[in-house]
Amino acid sequence: MIFGSSGIRGIANREITPELALKTGKACGTIYENIIIGNDPRTSSPMIKSAVISGALSSGAEVTDIGLASTPTLAHSARKHDIGIMVTASHNPGMYNGIKLFNPDGSGFSIKQSEEVEKNMEGKNVPWNKIKNFRSYEMAINEHMDSILKSVISPEKSIRVVVDCCNGSTGTITPYLLEKMGCGVIALNTQPDGRFPAHDPEPVEENLNQLKNAVKASNADLGIAHDCDGDRVVIVDKKGEFIPNDKMLAVLAKYTNERGKIAVPVNTSLSLDSYLPGAEIVRTRVGDIFISEKLKEIGGDFGGEPSGTYVFPSFSYCPDGVYAAAKIVSIWGEIDIEDEIKLIPEYFTVRSSLTLENDKKRVMEKIEEAMNAFEYENMNKIDGIRIDMDDSWVLIRPSGTEPKIRVTVEAKDENRAKELNDKIMEIVKRCIK
């Protein structure tokens, strides 16, 4: 199958080629009549987007192009169309690109929907007089911004915010949105540049030094960082210290509905369960499409992942880092989030990964056999292999977007987490050989 949990993704002009993009466009144009498309600033995005548009038009679809925009902006615009297509590789390095498909409610395409697209890759060629219109549309960003402003309460007090857009798509919206909410905004890396000269587009702590220093130097209240396409957001406090995503997820869940229904993936910390004992917390596979599916199934109030993706069903089933940034600023205006975070029970989490060039299925079978050497209370195989022990848990799963095996270990004791991670990584290394 070409599609993964985040659409099609790979290295541009090697795995993600104009030929593949053309076929994807033809498939979408064969199934859907009214398509809207956008792209991130990667050097290969105009090439890939042009091929998708050509394929869709050749199959008889009408296509609207919103140009450079964040993924949540594209998903917001999809509500007026049959399908949204985003050309992006999200948080992956600059050599990558991808194609992600969205439903009108903002949710990413399910595995079943993606399979239907793959079946139609050869598409159809309509007669010349059946080729429909192509147009550009310049109001998508403003419409997305206006919808957020109607949905999120602006803080009453003045908040100073540093925003790092990592030379991605969110420079078109987040700084302007927060200014309209009354914030004093210092914007970093807002110039779109698919070479990502400031730092890699994944908003992990090692890529946030510039943001941390700017927050401290400007006496800001907080710092906000996005990935390239804006489906993720991470936070730095006023001391320039990174707030772990698990804890930010817990705060957002509480201030959305602390007794509500929450969907999270299997790699989410148990601190969420301890912090919100009155909530109904359901775990699912890793990936925003599975979070959105579960939220629809249970009538959920909030969903999120430890990567910094958050879904607010009352607004959209798309993980919307721009909306989440506004929501965080709104909460920051009501409470001292740093004090609130101190109330969240402390667990120690270690996340690691190894490159995997071999067959994933065979490697995971070997890992499952090796895991039987541990004394565990439960084994869960909803996504990879998770074993729960008395004082800790371990998750080993193949990445849905990169050729990697990801390992997550969590324990109440920091030394226990580190020791357990070392043991698991040795096992995984042996199984990969």
C-alpha positions as CSV (number, residue, x, y, z in Angstrom):
1,M,0.0,0.0,0.0
2,I,1.3,3.4,-1.0
3,F,-0.6,5.4,1.7
4,G,0.4,5.3,5.4
5,S,-1.3,6.8,8.4
6,S,-0.3,10.3,7.3
7,G,-1.0,9.9,3.6
8,I,1.9,9.4,1.1
9,R,5.3,10.5,2.2
10,G,8.9,10.0,1.1
11,I,12.0,11.7,-0.4
12,A,11.1,14.1,-3.1
13,N,11.9,13.1,-6.7
14,R,12.8,9.6,-5.5
15,E,9.7,8.2,-3.8
16,I,7.4,11.3,-4.1
17,T,7.6,12.0,-7.8
18,P,5.6,14.0,-10.3
19,E,4.4,10.8,-11.8
20,L,3.0,9.5,-8.5
21,A,1.5,12.9,-7.8
22,L,-0.2,12.9,-11.3
23,K,-1.7,9.5,-10.6
24,T,-2.9,10.6,-7.1
25,G,-4.5,13.6,-8.7
26,K,-6.2,11.4,-11.4
27,A,-7.5,9.1,-8.7
28,C,-8.9,11.9,-6.6
29,G,-10.4,13.5,-9.7
30,T,-12.0,10.3,-10.7
31,I,-13.8,9.9,-7.3
32,Y,-14.4,13.5,-6.3
33,E,-15.8,16.4,-8.3
34,N,-14.8,19.4,-6.2
35,I,-11.2,19.5,-4.9
36,I,-9.3,22.2,-2.9
37,I,-5.5,22.0,-2.6
38,G,-2.7,23.8,-0.8
39,N,1.0,23.3,-0.1
40,D,3.8,24.0,2.3
41,P,7.0,25.9,1.3
42,R,9.3,22.9,0.5
43,T,11.3,23.3,-2.6
44,S,9.5,20.3,-4.3
45,S,6.0,21.4,-3.3
46,P,5.1,23.5,-6.4
47,M,6.3,20.6,-8.6
48,I,4.2,18.0,-6.7
49,K,1.2,20.2,-6.5
50,S,1.2,21.1,-10.2
51,A,1.2,17.4,-11.0
52,V,-1.7,16.6,-8.6
53,I,-3.7,19.5,-10.1
54,S,-3.0,18.3,-13.7
55,G,-4.1,14.8,-12.8
56,A,-7.3,16.0,-11.1
57,L,-8.3,18.3,-14.0
58,S,-7.6,15.5,-16.5
59,S,-10.1,13.3,-14.7
60,G,-12.9,15.9,-14.8
61,A,-12.7,17.5,-11.3
62,E,-12.9,21.2,-10.5
63,V,-9.8,22.3,-8.6
64,T,-9.3,25.3,-6.3
65,D,-5.8,26.2,-5.2
66,I,-5.3,28.2,-1.9
67,G,-1.5,28.4,-2.4
68,L,1.0,28.4,0.5
69,A,-0.9,27.6,3.7
70,S,-0.9,25.5,6.8
71,T,-2.4,22.1,6.8
72,P,-5.2,23.1,9.2
73,T,-6.0,26.1,7.0
74,L,-6.4,23.7,4.0
75,A,-8.5,21.3,6.2
76,H,-10.7,24.2,7.3
77,S,-11.3,25.1,3.6
78,A,-12.2,21.5,2.7
79,R,-15.5,21.9,4.5
80,K,-16.8,23.6,1.3
81,H,-15.5,20.9,-1.0
82,D,-15.6,17.2,-1.5
83,I,-11.9,16.7,-0.6
84,G,-8.9,18.7,0.5
85,I,-5.4,17.8,-0.7
86,M,-2.3,19.1,1.1
87,V,1.2,18.8,-0.3
88,T,3.4,18.6,2.7
89,A,5.7,16.3,4.6
90,S,4.7,17.9,7.9
91,H,7.7,17.8,10.4
92,N,10.0,15.7,8.2
93,P,13.3,17.2,6.9
94,G,13.4,19.3,3.7
95,M,14.3,16.5,1.3
96,Y,10.9,14.8,2.1
97,N,7.5,15.6,0.7
98,G,4.1,14.1,0.7
99,I,0.4,14.2,-0.1
100,K,-2.3,14.1,2.6
101,L,-6.0,13.9,1.9
102,F,-8.8,15.4,4.0
103,N,-12.5,15.0,4.4
104,P,-14.9,18.0,4.6
105,D,-15.0,17.7,8.5
106,G,-11.2,18.1,8.6
107,S,-10.3,14.5,9.4
108,G,-7.6,12.8,7.4
109,F,-8.6,10.0,5.0
110,S,-9.1,6.7,6.7
111,I,-7.2,3.5,5.6
112,K,-10.3,2.4,3.7
113,Q,-10.6,5.7,1.8
114,S,-6.9,5.7,1.0
115,E,-7.3,2.2,-0.4
116,E,-10.1,3.4,-2.7
117,V,-7.8,6.2,-4.0
118,E,-5.0,3.6,-4.7
119,K,-7.5,1.5,-6.7
120,N,-8.2,4.4,-9.0
121,M,-4.6,5.5,-9.6
122,E,-4.9,5.0,-13.4
123,G,-8.0,7.3,-13.3
124,K,-9.8,8.4,-16.4
125,N,-9.2,11.1,-19.1
126,V,-12.3,13.1,-19.8
127,P,-12.9,14.7,-23.3
128,W,-11.5,18.2,-23.8
129,N,-15.0,19.8,-23.4
130,K,-15.5,18.1,-20.0
131,I,-12.4,19.6,-18.4
132,K,-13.6,21.8,-15.5
133,N,-12.4,25.0,-14.0
134,F,-9.2,25.7,-12.1
135,R,-9.0,28.8,-9.9
136,S,-6.9,30.3,-7.2
137,Y,-8.5,31.4,-3.9
138,E,-6.8,33.9,-1.6
139,M,-9.3,34.1,1.4
140,A,-8.6,30.7,3.0
141,I,-6.2,32.0,5.6
142,N,-8.4,34.9,6.6
143,E,-11.4,32.5,6.8
144,H,-9.5,30.1,9.0
145,M,-8.4,32.9,11.3
146,D,-11.9,34.4,11.6
147,S,-13.3,31.0,12.6
148,I,-10.7,30.6,15.3
149,L,-11.4,34.1,16.7
150,K,-15.1,33.3,16.9
151,S,-14.4,30.1,18.7
152,V,-11.6,31.0,21.2
153,I,-11.9,33.7,23.9
154,S,-9.1,36.3,23.8
155,P,-7.2,36.8,27.0
156,E,-8.2,39.8,29.1
157,K,-4.6,40.5,30.2
158,S,-1.7,41.4,27.9
159,I,0.4,38.4,27.0
160,R,3.8,38.6,25.3
161,V,4.4,35.7,23.0
162,V,7.4,34.6,20.9
163,V,6.3,32.4,17.9
164,D,8.7,30.3,15.9
165,C,7.3,29.3,12.5
166,C,10.4,27.4,11.5
167,N,10.3,28.9,7.9
168,G,7.1,26.9,7.3
169,S,3.5,27.6,6.5
170,T,2.3,29.1,9.8
171,G,4.1,32.4,9.2
172,T,1.1,33.2,7.1
173,I,-1.3,32.9,10.1
174,T,-0.3,32.3,13.7
175,P,1.6,35.6,14.4
176,Y,-1.4,37.6,12.9
177,L,-4.0,35.6,14.8
178,L,-2.3,36.1,18.1
179,E,-1.9,39.8,17.4
180,K,-5.7,40.0,16.8
181,M,-6.2,38.2,20.1
182,G,-4.4,41.2,21.8
183,C,-1.0,39.6,22.3
184,G,2.3,41.2,21.9
185,V,4.0,39.0,19.3
186,I,7.7,38.5,18.5
187,A,7.8,36.3,15.4
188,L,10.8,34.1,14.4
189,N,11.5,32.4,11.1
190,T,8.3,33.5,9.4
191,Q,9.9,33.8,5.9
192,P,8.8,30.6,4.1
193,D,11.9,28.6,3.0
194,G,11.8,24.9,2.2
195,R,15.5,24.6,3.1
196,F,14.7,25.4,6.7
197,P,17.8,27.5,7.4
198,A,17.0,28.2,11.1
199,H,16.5,24.6,12.2
200,D,14.9,21.3,11.2
201,P,11.1,21.6,11.0
202,E,10.3,19.1,13.7
203,P,9.5,21.0,17.0
204,V,11.4,18.9,19.4
205,E,13.4,20.4,22.2
206,E,16.8,20.2,20.5
207,N,15.4,22.5,17.8
208,L,14.1,25.2,20.1
209,N,17.2,26.9,21.3
210,Q,16.5,30.1,19.4
211,L,13.0,30.2,20.7
212,K,14.1,29.6,24.3
213,N,16.7,32.4,24.1
214,A,14.2,34.8,22.6
215,V,11.7,34.2,25.3
216,K,14.2,34.9,28.0
217,A,15.8,37.9,26.3
218,S,12.4,39.5,25.6
219,N,10.8,38.7,29.0
220,A,8.0,37.0,27.2
221,D,5.3,35.0,28.9
222,L,5.6,32.0,26.7
223,G,7.1,30.7,23.4
224,I,5.2,28.8,20.8
225,A,6.8,26.6,18.0
226,H,5.1,24.9,15.0
227,D,6.3,22.3,12.6
228,C,6.5,23.1,8.9
229,D,2.8,22.7,8.1
230,G,1.2,23.7,11.5
231,D,-0.5,20.6,12.6
232,R,1.8,20.5,15.7
233,V,2.5,23.1,18.4
234,V,4.8,23.0,21.4
235,I,5.3,25.4,24.2
236,V,8.2,27.0,26.1
237,D,7.5,28.7,29.4
238,K,8.7,32.2,30.5
239,K,12.0,30.8,31.9
240,G,12.7,29.4,28.4
241,E,12.1,25.8,29.5
242,F,10.3,23.3,27.3
243,I,7.0,22.1,28.6
244,P,6.7,18.4,27.9
245,N,4.0,17.7,25.3
246,D,2.3,15.1,27.5
247,K,1.7,17.7,30.2
248,M,0.5,20.3,27.7
249,L,-1.9,17.7,26.4
250,A,-3.2,17.1,29.9
251,V,-3.8,20.8,30.5
252,L,-5.6,21.2,27.2
253,A,-7.8,18.2,27.9
254,K,-8.7,19.6,31.4
255,Y,-9.6,23.0,30.1
256,T,-11.6,21.6,27.2
257,N,-13.6,19.3,29.4
258,E,-12.0,17.6,32.4
259,R,-14.8,15.1,32.8
260,G,-15.2,14.5,29.0
261,K,-14.3,11.8,26.6
262,I,-10.7,12.0,25.4
263,A,-8.9,10.0,22.7
264,V,-5.1,9.5,22.8
265,P,-2.7,7.0,21.3
266,V,-1.1,4.1,23.0
267,N,2.2,6.0,23.6
268,T,0.5,8.6,25.9
269,S,1.8,9.0,29.4
270,L,-0.2,7.6,32.4
271,S,0.1,11.1,33.9
272,L,-3.0,12.0,31.9
273,D,-5.0,9.3,33.7
274,S,-3.7,10.3,37.1
275,Y,-4.4,14.0,36.5
276,L,-7.9,13.6,35.1
277,P,-9.5,10.7,37.1
278,G,-13.0,11.8,36.1
279,A,-12.4,11.7,32.4
280,E,-13.1,8.8,30.0
281,I,-9.8,8.2,28.4
282,V,-9.6,5.9,25.3
283,R,-6.4,4.8,23.7
284,T,-6.0,4.1,20.0
285,R,-3.4,3.6,17.3
286,V,-0.7,6.4,16.8
287,G,-1.7,8.8,14.1
288,D,-4.2,11.7,13.9
289,I,-6.5,9.8,11.6
290,F,-7.0,7.2,14.3
291,I,-7.6,9.9,17.0
292,S,-10.2,11.5,14.8
293,E,-11.9,8.2,14.0
294,K,-12.1,7.4,17.7
295,L,-13.4,10.8,18.6
296,K,-16.2,10.4,16.1
297,E,-17.0,6.9,17.4
298,I,-17.2,7.9,21.1
299,G,-18.6,11.5,20.6
300,G,-15.3,12.7,22.1
301,D,-14.5,16.2,23.4
302,F,-10.7,16.3,22.8
303,G,-7.9,14.2,21.4
304,G,-4.2,14.6,21.2
305,E,-0.8,13.0,20.8
306,P,2.5,13.4,22.7
307,S,4.0,14.8,19.4
308,G,2.1,18.0,20.0
309,T,-0.9,17.4,17.8
310,Y,-4.3,18.3,19.2
311,V,-7.8,17.7,17.9
312,F,-10.8,19.8,19.0
313,P,-13.9,18.2,17.5
314,S,-16.1,21.2,18.3
315,F,-13.9,23.1,15.7
316,S,-12.5,20.5,13.4
317,Y,-11.3,16.9,13.3
318,C,-8.0,18.1,11.8
319,P,-5.1,18.4,14.2
320,D,-4.9,22.2,14.3
321,G,-1.8,23.6,15.8
322,V,-2.9,27.2,15.0
323,Y,-6.2,26.7,16.8
324,A,-4.3,25.0,19.7
325,A,-1.9,28.0,19.9
326,A,-4.9,30.3,20.3
327,K,-6.4,28.0,22.9
328,I,-3.2,27.9,24.9
329,V,-2.9,31.7,24.9
330,S,-6.6,31.9,26.0
331,I,-5.9,29.5,28.9
332,W,-2.7,31.3,29.8
333,G,-4.9,34.4,30.3
334,E,-7.1,32.6,32.8
335,I,-4.6,30.6,34.9
336,D,-0.9,30.2,35.7
337,I,-0.2,27.2,33.5
338,E,3.2,26.7,35.1
339,D,1.5,26.3,38.5
340,E,-1.1,24.0,36.9
341,I,1.6,21.8,35.4
342,K,3.0,21.2,38.8
343,L,-0.2,19.4,39.7
344,I,0.3,16.8,37.0
345,P,1.8,13.6,38.5
346,E,5.4,13.0,37.4
347,Y,6.3,10.1,35.2
348,F,9.6,9.6,33.5
349,T,9.4,8.9,29.7
350,V,12.3,8.0,27.4
351,R,11.7,8.0,23.7
352,S,14.2,6.5,21.2
353,S,14.3,5.3,17.7
354,L,16.4,3.1,15.4
355,T,16.6,3.1,11.6
356,L,14.9,0.1,10.0
357,E,15.8,-1.0,6.5
358,N,14.6,-4.6,6.9
359,D,11.1,-6.0,6.6
360,K,9.0,-4.4,9.4
361,K,6.7,-7.3,9.9
362,R,9.5,-9.9,10.3
363,V,11.3,-7.6,12.8
364,M,8.2,-7.0,14.9
365,E,7.6,-10.7,15.1
366,K,11.1,-11.2,16.4
367,I,10.6,-8.4,18.9
368,E,7.3,-9.9,20.2
369,E,9.0,-13.2,20.8
370,A,11.8,-11.4,22.7
371,M,9.3,-9.5,24.8
372,N,8.1,-12.8,26.4
373,A,11.3,-12.7,28.5
374,F,9.8,-9.9,30.5
375,E,7.3,-10.4,33.3
376,Y,4.4,-8.2,32.2
377,E,0.8,-7.9,33.2
378,N,-0.6,-7.2,29.8
379,M,0.4,-7.1,26.1
380,N,-1.4,-4.8,23.8
381,K,-0.9,-5.0,20.0
382,I,-3.3,-2.3,18.8
383,D,-0.3,-0.5,17.4
384,G,3.1,-2.2,17.6
385,I,3.7,-4.0,20.9
386,R,3.0,-2.5,24.3
387,I,3.7,-4.4,27.5
388,D,2.5,-3.1,30.9
389,M,4.4,-4.0,34.0
390,D,3.8,-3.1,37.7
391,D,5.7,0.1,37.7
392,S,6.2,0.9,34.0
393,W,5.2,0.3,30.4
394,V,7.0,-0.2,27.0
395,L,5.8,0.5,23.5
396,I,7.7,-0.7,20.4
397,R,6.2,0.3,17.1
398,P,7.3,0.9,13.5
399,S,6.9,4.5,12.4
400,G,4.1,5.3,10.0
401,T,6.0,8.1,8.3
402,E,9.7,7.1,8.4
403,P,11.9,3.9,8.1
404,K,12.3,3.7,11.8
405,I,11.3,1.6,14.9
406,R,10.2,3.9,17.7
407,V,10.6,2.9,21.4
408,T,8.7,4.6,24.3
409,V,9.4,3.7,27.9
410,E,7.7,5.2,30.9
411,A,8.2,4.5,34.7
412,K,7.5,6.3,38.0
413,D,11.3,6.2,38.7
414,E,13.7,7.9,36.4
415,N,16.5,5.4,36.8
416,R,14.0,2.5,36.1
417,A,12.9,4.3,32.9
418,K,16.5,4.7,31.6
419,E,17.5,1.1,32.6
420,L,14.4,-0.3,30.9
421,N,15.0,1.7,27.8
422,D,18.6,0.5,27.5
423,K,17.4,-3.1,27.8
424,I,14.7,-2.7,25.2
425,M,17.0,-0.9,22.8
426,E,19.5,-3.8,23.0
427,I,16.7,-6.2,22.2
428,V,15.5,-4.1,19.2
429,K,19.0,-3.8,17.8
430,R,19.4,-7.6,17.9
431,C,16.1,-8.1,16.2
432,I,16.9,-5.7,13.4
433,K,20.2,-7.4,12.5
